Amino acid sequence: MKTGFAVPVTGAWATPDRQALVAREAEAAGYHSLWTLQRVANPVGAETPYRNVPDPLVTLAYLAAHTERVRLGVAILNLPFTAPPLLAHQAATLDRVAGGRLDLGLGTGWMPEEFAAAGVAQARRGARAEEYLTILRALWDDGTAEFHGEFYDFPAIRVEPAPVQRPLPVLLGGTADAALRRAGRRADGWISSSRADPATLARSIGVVRDAARDAGRDPDALRFVCRAAVRLRPGGAADRTPLTGSPAEIRGDLDRIAAQGMTEVFVDLNFDPEIIGPDADPDRALDTARTALAAFAP
């Protein structure tokens, strides 16, 4: 199982200098990939772990200039909030800036306030995603597309430049069976959510693989990426939950995740309240990240 690392993307520690530092140190330590996430807007007055979240694609373009080898991923970008030709253009440009290192994780969104802010209906997200993926592939593969569907309707257009990777990898998120089957039918792999139970990943992987096989695709060619929402704590807690504890305990959890069929994992500290909480010290958060970088290095 390949190992990646999430750069600082939420909270006071999510600054360009700390992002670049973590990216450079992760690449030097041999990590396979770096990851960001997207949060466009939050409802005012609501409790949320997402604060100070920079745009993920702009962040990855910045990190591309600070790295040479490591892959650059977003998990995930909510596709309803952007027109397909615009995202096709942005992703292709980013792939060129990064020298063919982009992994594009896409999802259908879940927060009603973001849909309202984007001016997009939340209903029939799955059907919208099907059209969206068709348009992306057409524009990347051929450079041109004409589409007349339920959600998108436009005449023949050309979008340039093309991405370096042909095809550009698209990984889908989602937890419902319909989303998992879509990943098997249409994508290059699946990304688990921060809330996924590590003990049930094998079941989700099975749904994706079965859908790929039913669609005439090779399930062994798919990638399965686990977002590991790690919380470093003193070891030996009687009520320890998976991915929380000492480095040794968490390494054991990662081994069990690999045994379920995950092909990749990335360590993500951006869901730990001690890292991202309103009173968290950004310098202490960076120190914790450096500890984690050393502890989980490939």
Backbone hydrogen bonds in HBPLUS format (Angstrom, degrees):
<---DONOR---> <-ACCEPTOR-->    atom                        ^
c    i                          cat <-CA-CA->   ^        H-A-AA   ^      H-
h    n   atom  resd res      DA  || num        DHA   H-A  angle D-A-AA Bond
n    s   type  num  typ     dist DA aas  dist angle  dist       angle   num
A0002-LYS N   A0263-THR O   2.99 MM 261  6.40 154.6  2.06 148.6 141.8     1
A0265-VAL N   A0002-LYS O   2.90 MM 263  6.31 145.1  2.02 153.3 163.9     2
A0032-HIS N   A0003-THR O   2.78 MM  29  5.64 161.1  1.82 164.6 161.6     3
A0004-GLY N   A0265-VAL O   2.67 MM 261  6.03 151.4  1.75 146.9 154.8     4
A0267-VAL N   A0004-GLY O   3.05 MM 263  6.28 154.6  2.12 133.8 126.5     5
A0005-PHE N   A0033-SER O   2.93 MM  28  6.33 148.3  2.03 139.9 147.5     6
A0035-TRP N   A0005-PHE O   3.11 MM  30  6.28 137.7  2.30 133.2 137.3     7
A0006-ALA N   A0267-VAL O   2.86 MM 261  6.06 161.0  1.90 164.2 158.8     8
A0007-VAL N   A0035-TRP O   3.17 MM  28  6.14 150.0  2.26 150.8 156.0     9
A0011-GLY N   A0051-ARG O   2.55 MM  40  5.01 165.9  1.57 145.7 148.0    10
A0014-ALA N   A0011-GLY O   3.14 MM   3  5.72 166.9  2.16 118.3 122.4    11
A0015-THR N   A0013-TRP O   2.87 MM   2  5.68 134.6  2.08 107.9  93.8    12
A0019-GLN N   A0015-THR O   2.91 MM   4  6.10 160.1  1.95 160.8 167.5    13
A0020-ALA N   A0016-PRO O   2.95 MM   4  6.09 165.6  1.97 151.1 154.2    14
A0021-LEU N   A0017-ASP O   3.04 MM   4  6.17 155.7  2.10 141.0 148.0    15
A0022-VAL N   A0018-ARG O   2.95 MM   4  6.10 170.5  1.96 152.1 154.2    16
A0023-ALA N   A0019-GLN O   2.92 MM   4  6.08 158.9  1.97 148.2 154.8    17
A0024-ARG N   A0020-ALA O   2.91 MM   4  6.10 165.4  1.94 152.4 155.4    18
A0025-GLU N   A0021-LEU O   2.97 MM   4  6.15 164.9  2.00 152.8 157.2    19
A0026-ALA N   A0022-VAL O   2.84 MM   4  5.91 152.7  1.92 147.5 155.2    20
A0027-GLU N   A0023-ALA O   3.01 MM   4  6.20 163.1  2.04 149.5 153.8    21
A0028-ALA N   A0024-ARG O   2.97 MM   4  6.16 161.0  2.01 146.6 152.2    22
A0029-ALA N   A0025-GLU O   2.99 MM   4  6.09 140.2  2.15 137.6 147.7    23
A0031-TYR N   A0026-ALA O   3.05 MM   5  5.47 162.9  2.08 156.7 151.6    24
A0030-GLY N   A0027-GLU O   3.08 MM   3  5.23 158.4  2.13 105.3 112.1    25
A0071-ARG N   A0032-HIS O   3.08 MM  39  6.28 170.6  2.09 141.7 139.5    26
A0034-LEU N   A0071-ARG O   2.78 MM  37  6.14 144.4  1.91 147.6 157.3    27
A0073-GLY N   A0034-LEU O   2.75 MM  39  6.01 163.8  1.78 160.8 166.5    28
A0036-THR N   A0073-GLY O   2.91 MM  37  6.37 138.0  2.09 139.8 152.6    29
A0075-ALA N   A0036-THR O   2.92 MM  39  6.14 171.1  1.93 146.3 147.5    30
A0046-ALA N   A0043-PRO O   3.35 MM   3  5.76 165.6  2.37 129.2 129.5    31
A0059-THR N   A0055-ASP O   3.05 MM   4  6.14 156.1  2.11 145.1 152.5    32
A0060-LEU N   A0056-PRO O   2.92 MM   4  6.13 154.2  1.98 143.5 150.1    33
A0061-ALA N   A0057-LEU O   2.97 MM   4  6.20 152.2  2.05 145.2 152.5    34
A0062-TYR N   A0058-VAL O   3.03 MM   4  6.31 155.5  2.09 147.9 154.3    35
A0063-LEU N   A0059-THR O   2.90 MM   4  6.22 156.7  1.96 149.7 156.4    36
A0064-ALA N   A0060-LEU O   2.82 MM   4  5.98 138.5  1.99 141.7 152.8    37
A0065-ALA N   A0062-TYR O   3.19 MM   3  5.58 137.1  2.38 103.7 113.9    38
A0066-HIS N   A0063-LEU O   2.96 MM   3  5.00 144.8  2.09  99.8 110.9    39
A0072-LEU N   A0101-ARG O   2.87 MM  29  5.79 171.6  1.88 148.5 150.9    40
A0103-ASP N   A0072-LEU O   2.83 MM  31  6.01 149.5  1.93 148.9 148.7    41
A0074-VAL N   A0103-ASP O   3.22 MM  29  6.68 147.2  2.33 166.4 175.3    42
A0105-GLY N   A0074-VAL O   2.97 MM  31  5.34 127.9  2.25 142.4 157.6    43
A0077-LEU N   A0105-GLY O   2.80 MM  28  6.04 162.7  1.83 139.6 143.2    44
A0107-GLY N   A0077-LEU O   2.89 MM  30  5.98 146.9  2.00 147.7 146.0    45
A0081-PHE N   A0078-ASN O   3.26 MM   3  6.17 161.2  2.30 126.6 130.7    46
A0079-LEU N   A0107-GLY O   2.94 MM  28  6.05 149.2  2.04 159.3 159.8    47
A0082-THR N   A0079-LEU O   3.36 MM   3  5.85 176.1  2.36 121.3 122.5    48
A0086-LEU N   A0083-ALA O   3.07 MM   3  5.38 121.1  2.43 107.9 122.6    49
A0087-LEU N   A0083-ALA O   3.09 MM   4  6.42 163.9  2.12 161.7 166.3    50
A0088-ALA N   A0084-PRO O   2.84 MM   4  5.98 160.9  1.88 155.2 161.4    51
A0089-HIS N   A0085-PRO O   3.00 MM   4  6.12 154.2  2.07 140.8 146.9    52
A0090-GLN N   A0086-LEU O   2.89 MM   4  6.16 164.9  1.92 153.6 157.8    53
A0091-ALA N   A0087-LEU O   2.82 MM   4  5.87 174.2  1.82 157.1 159.0    54
A0092-ALA N   A0088-ALA O   3.04 MM   4  6.03 158.7  2.08 140.6 147.0    55
A0093-THR N   A0089-HIS O   2.99 MM   4  6.08 160.1  2.03 147.3 153.0    56
A0094-LEU N   A0090-GLN O   2.90 MM   4  6.12 161.0  1.93 150.8 156.4    57
A0095-ASP N   A0091-ALA O   2.87 MM   4  6.05 156.1  1.93 147.5 154.1    58
A0096-ARG N   A0092-ALA O   3.08 MM   4  6.34 147.6  2.19 142.1 150.3    59
A0097-VAL N   A0093-THR O   2.89 MM   4  6.21 159.0  1.93 151.4 157.6    60
A0098-ALA N   A0094-LEU O   2.87 MM   4  6.04 152.6  1.95 150.4 157.6    61
A0100-GLY N   A0095-ASP O   2.70 MM   5  4.90 169.1  1.71 159.5 157.5    62
A0099-GLY N   A0096-ARG O   3.12 MM   3  5.01 157.5  2.17 100.1 107.0    63
A0104-LEU N   A0169-PRO O   3.12 MM  65  6.16 162.2  2.16 155.8 154.3    64
A0171-LEU N   A0104-LEU O   2.91 MM  67  6.09 161.3  1.95 139.5 145.2    65
A0106-LEU N   A0171-LEU O   2.77 MM  65  6.22 156.3  1.83 162.9 170.5    66
A0173-GLY N   A0106-LEU O   2.93 MM  67  6.19 152.8  2.00 158.0 160.8    67
A0114-GLU N   A0111-MET O   3.05 MM   3  5.54 131.6  2.29 112.4 124.2    68
A0115-PHE N   A0111-MET O   3.36 MM   4  6.78 156.5  2.42 152.6 159.2    69
A0116-ALA N   A0112-PRO O   2.99 MM   4  6.29 161.3  2.02 153.6 158.8    70
A0117-ALA N   A0113-GLU O   2.93 MM   4  6.10 157.5  1.98 143.1 149.4    71
A0118-ALA N   A0114-GLU O   2.90 MM   4  6.06 146.0  2.01 144.7 153.7    72
A0119-GLY N   A0115-PHE O   2.98 MM   4  6.07 115.8  2.40 137.9 153.8    73
A0120-VAL N   A0115-PHE O   3.05 MM   5  5.24 167.5  2.07 150.7 151.2    74
A0119-GLY N   A0116-ALA O   3.12 MM   3  5.05 147.2  2.23  97.0 107.0    75
A0128-ARG N   A0124-ARG O   3.11 MM   4  6.36 156.4  2.17 146.6 153.5    76
A0129-ALA N   A0125-ARG O   2.90 MM   4  6.15 154.0  1.97 146.9 154.1    77
A0130-GLU N   A0126-GLY O   3.10 MM   4  6.44 148.9  2.20 146.4 153.9    78
A0131-GLU N   A0127-ALA O   3.35 MM   4  6.72 160.8  2.39 148.9 151.7    79
A0132-TYR N   A0128-ARG O   2.93 MM   4  6.13 164.1  1.96 154.3 159.6    80
A0133-LEU N   A0129-ALA O   2.93 MM   4  6.10 167.6  1.95 156.8 157.7    81
A0134-THR N   A0130-GLU O   3.26 MM   4  6.45 157.0  2.31 143.0 149.0    82
A0135-ILE N   A0131-GLU O   3.06 MM   4  6.36 157.7  2.11 154.7 160.2    83
A0136-LEU N   A0132-TYR O   2.97 MM   4  6.28 166.8  1.99 158.0 161.3    84
A0137-ARG N   A0133-LEU O   3.09 MM   4  6.21 173.5  2.09 152.1 153.7    85
A0138-ALA N   A0134-THR O   3.11 MM   4  6.26 158.9  2.16 144.6 150.7    86
A0139-LEU N   A0135-ILE O   2.99 MM   4  6.18 166.3  2.01 158.5 161.5    87
A0140-TRP N   A0136-LEU O   2.94 MM   4  6.15 161.0  1.98 156.5 161.9    88
A0141-ASP N   A0137-ARG O   2.81 MM   4  5.76 159.6  1.85 149.1 155.4    89
A0142-ASP N   A0138-ALA O   2.94 MM   4  5.71 164.4  1.97 144.4 149.6    90
A0143-GLY N   A0139-LEU O   2.86 MM   4  4.43 128.3  2.13 109.4 122.8    91
A0159-VAL N   A0143-GLY O   2.85 MM  16  5.44 153.7  1.92 148.6 157.5    92
A0145-ALA N   A0157-ILE O   3.01 MM  12  5.58 145.4  2.13 146.7 155.3    93
A0157-ILE N   A0145-ALA O   2.87 MM  12  5.58 154.5  1.94 146.3 152.2    94
A0147-PHE N   A0154-PHE O   3.15 MM   7  5.50 153.5  2.22 147.6 155.5    95
A0154-PHE N   A0147-PHE O   2.76 MM   7  5.50 160.0  1.79 157.7 163.6    96
A0149-GLY N   A0152-TYR O   2.78 MM   3  5.31 155.8  1.84 153.5 160.9    97
A0188-ASP N   A0170-VAL O   2.76 MM  18  5.49 168.9  1.77 171.3 172.5    98
A0172-LEU N   A0189-GLY O   3.08 MM  17  6.42 164.3  2.10 144.0 140.1    99
A0191-ILE N   A0172-LEU O   2.97 MM  19  6.05 150.0  2.06 136.7 140.5   100
A0179-ALA N   A0176-ALA O   3.03 MM   3  5.30 118.6  2.42 103.5 118.1   101
A0180-LEU N   A0176-ALA O   2.96 MM   4  6.30 157.9  2.01 155.1 162.3   102
A0181-ARG N   A0177-ASP O   2.82 MM   4  6.04 159.1  1.87 153.6 158.8   103
A0182-ARG N   A0178-ALA O   3.01 MM   4  6.19 148.0  2.11 138.8 147.7   104
A0183-ALA N   A0179-ALA O   3.06 MM   4  6.36 152.9  2.14 145.7 152.1   105
A0184-GLY N   A0180-LEU O   3.15 MM   4  6.51 152.8  2.23 144.3 151.2   106
A0185-ARG N   A0181-ARG O   2.92 MM   4  6.19 149.7  2.02 148.2 156.6   107
A0186-ARG N   A0182-ARG O   2.78 MM   4  5.72 162.5  1.81 157.7 161.6   108
A0187-ALA N   A0183-ALA O   3.11 MM   4  4.86 152.1  2.19 122.8 129.6   109
A0223-ARG N   A0188-ASP O   2.99 MM  35  6.31 156.9  2.04 136.9 144.0   110
A0190-TRP N   A0223-ARG O   2.92 MM  33  6.44 144.9  2.04 154.1 161.1   111
A0225-VAL N   A0190-TRP O   2.86 MM  35  6.17 169.6  1.87 165.6 167.6   112
A0192-SER N   A0225-VAL O   2.93 MM  33  6.41 158.0  1.98 164.1 171.4   113
A0196-ALA N   A0193-SER O   3.21 MM   3  5.29 165.9  2.23 106.0 110.1   114
A0200-THR N   A0197-ASP O   2.91 MM   3  5.57 166.5  1.93 126.4 130.6   115
A0205-ILE N   A0201-LEU O   2.92 MM   4  6.18 165.7  1.94 160.7 165.2   116
A0206-GLY N   A0202-ALA O   2.92 MM   4  6.09 151.6  2.01 144.0 151.6   117
A0207-VAL N   A0203-ARG O   3.18 MM   4  6.54 148.1  2.29 145.3 152.7   118
A0208-VAL N   A0204-SER O   3.12 MM   4  6.46 162.8  2.15 153.9 157.8   119
A0209-ARG N   A0205-ILE O   2.90 MM   4  6.11 167.5  1.91 156.4 160.0   120
A0210-ASP N   A0206-GLY O   2.91 MM   4  6.00 161.3  1.94 147.4 152.7   121
A0211-ALA N   A0207-VAL O   3.05 MM   4  6.22 158.2  2.10 146.6 152.2   122
A0212-ALA N   A0208-VAL O   3.02 MM   4  6.29 154.6  2.09 149.4 156.5   123
A0213-ARG N   A0209-ARG O   2.97 MM   4  6.23 161.9  2.01 152.0 156.6   124
A0214-ASP N   A0210-ASP O   2.90 MM   4  6.12 158.5  1.95 149.6 155.6   125
A0215-ALA N   A0211-ALA O   3.05 MM   4  6.19 135.6  2.25 137.9 149.1   126
A0215-ALA N   A0212-ALA O   3.13 MM   3  5.11 129.2  2.40  94.0 107.6   127
A0217-ARG N   A0212-ALA O   2.82 MM   5  5.00 159.2  1.87 157.3 150.5   128
A0216-GLY N   A0213-ARG O   3.07 MM   3  5.17 161.1  2.11 107.4 111.5   129
A0221-ALA N   A0218-ASP O   3.06 MM   3  5.55 159.4  2.10 113.9 120.4   130
A0222-LEU N   A0219-PRO O   3.25 MM   3  5.52 163.9  2.27 107.8 112.8   131
A0263-THR N   A0224-PHE O   2.90 MM  39  5.13 137.5  2.08 127.7 141.2   132
A0264-GLU N   A0224-PHE O   2.96 MM  40  6.09 149.2  2.06 161.2 153.6   133
A0226-CYS N   A0264-GLU O   2.91 MM  38  6.23 156.4  1.96 132.9 139.0   134
A0266-PHE N   A0226-CYS O   2.92 MM  40  6.37 155.5  1.98 170.4 169.9   135
A0228-ALA N   A0266-PHE O   2.96 MM  38  5.85 163.1  1.99 153.9 157.5   136
A0230-VAL N   A0228-ALA O   2.88 MM   2  5.59 120.7  2.24 113.4  96.7   137
A0268-ASP N   A0228-ALA O   2.87 MM  40  5.69 161.7  1.91 158.3 152.1   138
A0230-VAL N   A0268-ASP O   3.08 MM  38  5.83 122.7  2.43 126.6 141.2   139
A0231-ARG N   A0243-LEU O   2.94 MM  12  6.38 153.3  2.01 156.8 160.5   140
A0245-GLY N   A0231-ARG O   3.03 MM  14  6.54 156.5  2.08 162.8 168.5   141
A0233-ARG N   A0245-GLY O   2.86 MM  12  4.39 168.7  1.88 113.7 117.4   142
A0240-ARG N   A0237-ALA O   3.35 MM   3  5.19 153.2  2.43 111.2 107.8   143
A0244-THR N   A0241-THR O   3.16 MM   3  5.69 143.8  2.30 143.5 142.0   144
A0250-ILE N   A0246-SER O   2.93 MM   4  6.19 165.1  1.95 161.3 165.5   145
A0251-ARG N   A0247-PRO O   2.83 MM   4  5.99 152.3  1.91 147.1 155.1   146
A0252-GLY N   A0248-ALA O   3.15 MM   4  6.42 149.6  2.24 142.4 149.5   147
A0253-ASP N   A0249-GLU O   3.15 MM   4  6.56 148.1  2.25 141.0 149.7   148
A0253-ASP N   A0250-ILE O   3.01 MM   3  4.88 113.7  2.47  91.6 107.9   149
A0254-LEU N   A0250-ILE O   2.89 MM   4  6.25 154.9  1.95 152.8 159.5   150
A0255-ASP N   A0251-ARG O   2.96 MM   4  6.25 149.4  2.05 146.0 154.1   151
A0256-ARG N   A0252-GLY O   3.07 MM   4  6.39 151.2  2.16 143.9 151.3   152
A0257-ILE N   A0253-ASP O   2.93 MM   4  6.28 144.7  2.06 145.7 156.3   153
A0258-ALA N   A0254-LEU O   2.95 MM   4  6.23 157.8  2.00 147.8 153.0   154
A0259-ALA N   A0255-ASP O   3.04 MM   4  6.29 148.8  2.14 142.5 150.9   155
A0260-GLN N   A0257-ILE O   3.10 MM   3  5.38 147.4  2.21 104.2 113.7   156
A0261-GLY N   A0258-ALA O   3.09 MM   3  5.56 165.1  2.11 114.8 119.6   157
A0272-ASP N   A0269-LEU O   3.18 MM   3  5.61 161.7  2.22 123.3 122.7   158
A0275-ILE N   A0272-ASP O   2.81 MM   3  5.29 152.7  1.89 116.8 125.9   159
A0276-ILE N   A0272-ASP O   2.98 MM   4  6.22 157.5  2.03 155.4 162.8   160
A0277-GLY N   A0273-PRO O   2.87 MM   4  4.64 141.3  2.02 125.3 129.1   161
A0280-ALA N   A0277-GLY O   2.99 MM   3  5.09 167.3  2.01 113.0 116.6   162
A0285-ALA N   A0281-ASP O   2.91 MM   4  6.18 154.4  1.98 153.9 162.2   163
A0286-LEU N   A0282-PRO O   3.03 MM   4  6.24 151.5  2.11 138.8 145.6   164
A0287-ASP N   A0283-ASP O   3.04 MM   4  6.34 152.2  2.12 142.7 150.1   165
A0288-THR N   A0284-ARG O   2.97 MM   4  6.30 154.0  2.03 149.0 155.7   166
A0289-ALA N   A0285-ALA O   2.93 MM   4  6.25 152.7  2.00 146.9 154.9   167
A0290-ARG N   A0286-LEU O   2.96 MM   4  6.26 152.2  2.03 148.8 155.8   168
A0291-THR N   A0287-ASP O   3.01 MM   4  6.33 150.5  2.10 144.8 152.9   169
A0292-ALA N   A0288-THR O   2.91 MM   4  6.21 157.7  1.96 150.2 156.3   170
A0293-LEU N   A0289-ALA O   2.77 MM   4  6.02 155.4  1.83 149.6 156.9   171
A0294-ALA N   A0290-ARG O   3.12 MM   4  6.30 157.2  2.17 144.2 148.6   172
A0295-ALA N   A0291-THR O   2.91 MM   4  6.11 154.0  1.98 145.5 153.8   173
A0296-PHE N   A0292-ALA O   2.97 MM   4  5.97 158.9  2.01 157.3 159.0   174
